[in-house]
Amino acid sequence: MARARKSTKTNGYQPRLKERYEQELRPQLKEQLGVSSLMDVPRLQKITLNM
């Protein structure tokens, strides 16, 4: 029989840039693009920083 997988628990952590995008930038993009739903606003796929 297959073993049951343990589910991973989330600790509620969200990266700062993603949080800022969700709270500040996404509503601004909604207004600028003139869309009626937040689901129509482009989403972030990946944030990459070079240091």
Residue pairs with C-beta under 8 A, 6 or more apart in sequence:
15 47
17 47
18 44
18 47
21 44
26 38
26 41
27 38
29 41
29 42
30 38
30 40
30 41
33 40
33 41
35 41
